[in-house]
Amino acid sequence: DIDLVDTYHLNMFLSSYEFSFSVYDPNDKRCVRLESYIFPELHIPGKNDDMVLEIFENNHVLPAAFWGTINVFISNRTYAFVPSELFSERTAKEILKFDCDWNPDTENFLSHKISNYHVISGHSKEIETFFDKIYPNRKVNFNSALINLIPRPKFNPNKATEVVAFLDEKLLTVIVYKNNSFISVSYTHLRAHAVSYT
């Protein structure tokens, strides 16, 4: 509906190897457009942003300025899980520095509470600069792509313990949860490109 396009949500996903976007109509509760692009080489924010810029220049939907909401979900290896009872921003930043080589001079910090854990993450400030230049008159929301992938635990006394796994390049994240709580979170750096499941 052309009269409602200013309420549409533009959701973009950015990783080192892929850019994709969707347009969501909240009025009809449906996705009206979905596109995905694979980069010819690894994307390094601030270094070869021309690969992303070329997608925008050749796309008639992305540069539009009428979006009701603009979201950018970033997939990288700069994230960790912190039990909520231990969470503080200072401690979380120290964990990112130690576990993910997070650099506060060049990367921003985000935290998001899900159940009894906080998901903390960081991403290059160059990414925010890039999108803010494209949409200078709109607020662009940034978050870790992991936020949308993690299921929200719901209390169900009859439900067995569940396991959810995410594989991003060579980093495997395994989450175990039951009822309304995460029981454990673990990370494994895989040495081989191929992974076999049994």
C-alpha positions as CSV (number, residue, x, y, z in Angstrom):
1,D,0.0,0.0,0.0
2,I,1.7,3.2,-1.2
3,D,-0.1,5.2,1.5
4,L,1.5,3.1,4.3
5,V,5.1,2.8,3.0
6,D,6.3,5.3,5.7
7,T,5.4,2.6,8.3
8,Y,7.5,-0.2,6.7
9,H,10.5,-1.6,8.5
10,L,13.8,-1.9,6.7
11,N,15.8,-4.7,8.3
12,M,19.4,-5.2,7.1
13,F,21.9,-8.0,8.0
14,L,25.6,-7.4,7.7
15,S,28.4,-9.9,8.1
16,S,31.9,-10.2,6.8
17,Y,30.7,-12.3,3.9
18,E,27.1,-11.3,3.3
19,F,24.6,-8.4,3.1
20,S,20.9,-9.0,3.0
21,F,17.8,-7.0,3.7
22,S,14.0,-7.3,4.1
23,V,11.1,-4.9,4.0
24,Y,8.4,-5.7,6.5
25,D,4.9,-4.4,6.4
26,P,3.6,-4.2,10.0
27,N,0.1,-3.4,8.9
28,D,-0.4,-6.7,7.0
29,K,2.3,-8.4,9.1
30,R,4.2,-9.8,6.2
31,C,7.5,-9.5,4.4
32,V,7.1,-7.7,1.1
33,R,10.7,-7.9,-0.1
34,L,13.8,-10.0,0.7
35,E,17.2,-9.8,-1.0
36,S,20.6,-11.3,-0.2
37,Y,24.1,-10.6,-1.6
38,I,27.4,-12.6,-1.1
39,F,30.5,-10.5,-1.0
40,P,33.3,-11.4,-3.5
41,E,35.8,-11.0,-0.6
42,L,35.6,-10.6,3.2
43,H,34.1,-7.3,4.2
44,I,36.2,-5.2,6.6
45,P,34.3,-2.2,7.9
46,G,36.1,1.1,6.9
47,K,38.4,-0.8,4.6
48,N,36.3,-2.1,1.7
49,D,32.9,-0.5,2.3
50,D,32.7,0.1,-1.5
51,M,31.3,-3.5,-1.8
52,V,28.3,-2.5,0.4
53,L,28.0,0.9,-1.2
54,E,27.8,-0.7,-4.7
55,I,24.7,-2.7,-3.5
56,F,23.0,0.5,-2.4
57,E,23.9,2.3,-5.6
58,N,22.4,-0.5,-7.8
59,N,19.3,-1.0,-5.7
60,H,16.2,1.2,-6.0
61,V,14.7,0.2,-2.7
62,L,17.5,0.6,-0.2
63,P,18.3,4.3,-0.6
64,A,14.7,5.4,0.0
65,A,14.2,7.8,2.8
66,F,10.6,7.0,3.8
67,W,11.2,4.1,6.2
68,G,9.3,4.0,9.4
69,T,12.1,2.0,11.1
70,I,15.6,1.1,10.0
71,N,17.4,-1.7,11.7
72,V,20.9,-3.0,11.1
73,F,21.8,-6.4,12.6
74,I,25.5,-7.2,12.7
75,S,27.0,-10.6,12.7
76,N,30.5,-11.0,14.0
77,R,32.5,-12.8,16.6
78,T,32.5,-10.0,19.1
79,Y,29.9,-11.2,21.6
80,A,29.5,-13.0,24.9
81,F,26.8,-14.1,27.4
82,V,26.9,-12.8,30.9
83,P,24.6,-14.1,33.7
84,S,22.3,-11.2,34.7
85,E,23.2,-11.4,38.4
86,L,26.9,-10.7,37.5
87,F,26.2,-8.1,34.8
88,S,27.5,-4.6,35.0
89,E,28.6,-2.5,32.0
90,R,32.1,-2.2,33.3
91,T,32.5,-5.9,33.8
92,A,30.8,-6.7,30.5
93,K,33.3,-4.5,28.6
94,E,36.2,-6.2,30.4
95,I,34.8,-9.6,29.3
96,L,34.6,-8.4,25.7
97,K,38.1,-7.1,25.8
98,F,39.5,-10.4,27.3
99,D,37.4,-12.8,25.3
100,C,36.9,-11.1,21.9
101,D,39.7,-8.5,21.7
102,W,37.1,-5.7,21.8
103,N,38.6,-2.3,21.3
104,P,36.6,0.6,22.8
105,D,38.5,3.1,20.6
106,T,37.2,1.6,17.4
107,E,34.2,-0.5,18.4
108,N,30.8,0.3,20.0
109,F,29.3,-1.7,22.9
110,L,25.8,-3.1,23.1
111,S,23.9,-5.2,25.7
112,H,20.6,-6.9,25.5
113,K,18.9,-8.8,28.3
114,I,17.2,-12.2,27.5
115,S,15.8,-14.2,30.3
116,N,18.5,-14.6,32.9
117,Y,21.4,-13.6,30.7
118,H,22.8,-10.5,29.0
119,V,24.0,-10.8,25.5
120,I,26.9,-8.3,25.1
121,S,28.4,-7.4,21.8
122,G,30.6,-4.9,19.9
123,H,30.9,-3.7,16.4
124,S,33.0,-1.3,14.4
125,K,32.2,2.4,14.7
126,E,32.8,2.5,11.0
127,I,29.6,0.5,10.4
128,E,27.5,3.1,12.2
129,T,29.2,6.0,10.3
130,F,28.5,4.2,7.0
131,F,24.8,3.8,7.6
132,D,24.3,7.2,9.2
133,K,25.7,8.8,6.1
134,I,23.2,6.9,3.9
135,Y,20.2,7.8,6.2
136,P,21.2,11.2,7.6
137,N,17.6,12.1,8.4
138,R,16.6,8.8,10.0
139,K,17.5,7.1,13.2
140,V,19.3,3.8,12.5
141,N,19.1,1.1,15.1
142,F,22.1,-1.2,15.5
143,N,22.2,-4.6,17.2
144,S,23.8,-8.0,17.2
145,A,22.3,-10.4,14.7
146,L,22.4,-13.0,17.5
147,I,19.6,-11.2,19.3
148,N,17.0,-12.3,16.8
149,L,18.4,-15.9,16.5
150,I,18.1,-16.7,20.2
151,P,14.7,-18.2,21.2
152,R,13.0,-16.5,24.1
153,P,12.6,-19.2,26.8
154,K,9.1,-19.7,28.0
155,F,8.0,-21.5,31.2
156,N,6.7,-24.9,30.4
157,P,7.1,-27.5,33.2
158,N,6.4,-30.4,30.8
159,K,9.0,-29.4,28.2
160,A,12.3,-31.1,28.2
161,T,15.6,-29.4,28.2
162,E,16.4,-27.9,24.7
163,V,19.6,-27.2,22.9
164,V,20.1,-24.5,20.3
165,A,23.3,-24.2,18.2
166,F,24.5,-21.4,16.0
167,L,27.4,-21.9,13.5
168,D,29.0,-18.7,12.1
169,E,32.0,-19.5,10.0
170,K,34.2,-21.3,12.5
171,L,32.6,-20.3,15.7
172,L,30.0,-22.7,17.2
173,T,27.8,-21.4,20.0
174,V,25.6,-23.9,21.9
175,I,22.9,-22.7,24.3
176,V,21.1,-25.1,26.7
177,Y,17.8,-23.9,28.3
178,K,14.8,-25.1,30.1
179,N,11.6,-23.3,31.1
180,N,12.4,-19.7,31.6
181,S,16.2,-19.9,32.0
182,F,19.4,-20.5,30.1
183,I,21.3,-23.3,31.8
184,S,24.6,-23.0,29.9
185,V,26.3,-21.3,27.0
186,S,29.5,-22.5,25.4
187,Y,31.7,-21.5,22.5
188,T,33.9,-23.7,20.3
189,H,36.3,-22.5,17.7
190,L,36.3,-25.0,14.9
191,R,39.6,-25.7,13.2
192,A,38.2,-27.2,10.0
193,H,35.9,-25.5,7.5
194,A,33.7,-28.7,7.2
195,V,31.6,-29.7,10.1
196,S,29.9,-33.2,10.4
197,Y,26.8,-33.8,12.5
198,T,25.8,-37.1,14.0
